[in-house]
Amino acid sequence: MSKKEKLLRKLFAVPLPKTFTWEELIAVMMQAGFTHECKGGSHYTFEHETGLRVVISKTHPSGILKPYQIKAVKQALETTGAFGRIN
């Protein structure tokens, strides 16, 4: 199993993962075709080629995503169809 498959399994695990990191988020989103930008502060905008945008605040100091952030990422991957392309 590849690294990206392991990350996706972790992200889509039930119950929600409690240790999904910011670095893992960046990796998954990049693999799914999202670009990311931060114009200062801790808010990052992830944009897909379809035009879908997701704004997520980088968690401090732990770097572990909160459940609502994980849900937003999963929804974005499902909405864009990117999840199917990564598998």
C-alpha positions in Angstrom: 0.0 0.0 0.0 1.4 3.4 -1.0 1.8 6.4 1.3 -1.1 8.2 -0.4 -3.4 5.2 0.1 -2.5 5.0 3.7 -3.2 8.8 4.2 -6.6 8.4 2.5 -7.5 5.4 4.6 -6.5 7.4 7.7 -8.5 10.4 6.6 -11.7 8.5 5.7 -11.5 6.1 8.7 -14.5 5.7 11.0 -14.5 7.1 13.6 -12.6 10.3 12.5 -8.9 10.2 13.0 -7.6 12.0 16.1 -4.0 12.4 14.8 -4.4 13.7 11.3 -1.6 16.3 10.9 -1.3 19.6 9.0 1.5 18.0 6.9 -0.7 15.1 6.0 -3.5 17.5 5.0 -1.2 19.3 2.7 0.0 16.1 1.1 -3.6 14.8 0.5 -4.8 18.1 -0.9 -1.8 18.4 -3.3 -2.4 14.8 -4.5 -6.0 15.7 -5.1 -5.2 18.6 -7.4 -5.7 21.4 -4.9 -3.3 24.4 -4.6 -2.9 26.2 -1.3 -2.2 29.8 -0.4 -1.7 31.8 2.8 -1.9 35.5 2.7 -0.8 36.0 6.2 -2.0 34.7 9.5 -3.0 31.0 9.9 -5.8 30.8 7.3 -5.0 28.8 4.2 -7.2 28.7 1.1 -7.2 25.4 -0.8 -8.5 25.8 -4.4 -9.3 23.0 -6.8 -9.2 23.4 -10.6 -13.0 23.2 -10.5 -13.1 26.4 -8.6 -14.0 24.9 -5.2 -12.4 26.7 -2.4 -11.9 25.5 1.2 -10.5 27.8 3.9 -8.8 26.0 6.8 -7.0 27.5 9.7 -3.7 25.9 10.6 -3.9 24.4 14.1 -1.4 25.6 16.7 0.7 24.4 18.4 -0.1 20.7 17.9 -0.7 20.7 14.1 -3.4 18.1 14.6 -6.6 18.8 12.7 -9.9 19.2 14.5 -12.9 17.1 13.5 -14.8 19.9 11.7 -11.6 20.5 9.6 -11.4 16.8 8.7 -15.1 16.8 7.7 -14.5 19.9 5.5 -11.6 18.2 3.7 -13.5 15.0 3.2 -16.5 16.9 1.8 -14.2 18.9 -0.6 -12.5 15.7 -1.9 -15.9 14.0 -2.4 -17.4 17.1 -4.1 -14.6 17.5 -6.6 -14.4 13.8 -7.3 -10.7 14.0 -6.4 -11.1 11.1 -3.9 -11.8 8.7 -6.8 -8.7 9.9 -8.7 -6.4 9.4 -5.8 -7.5 5.8 -5.0 
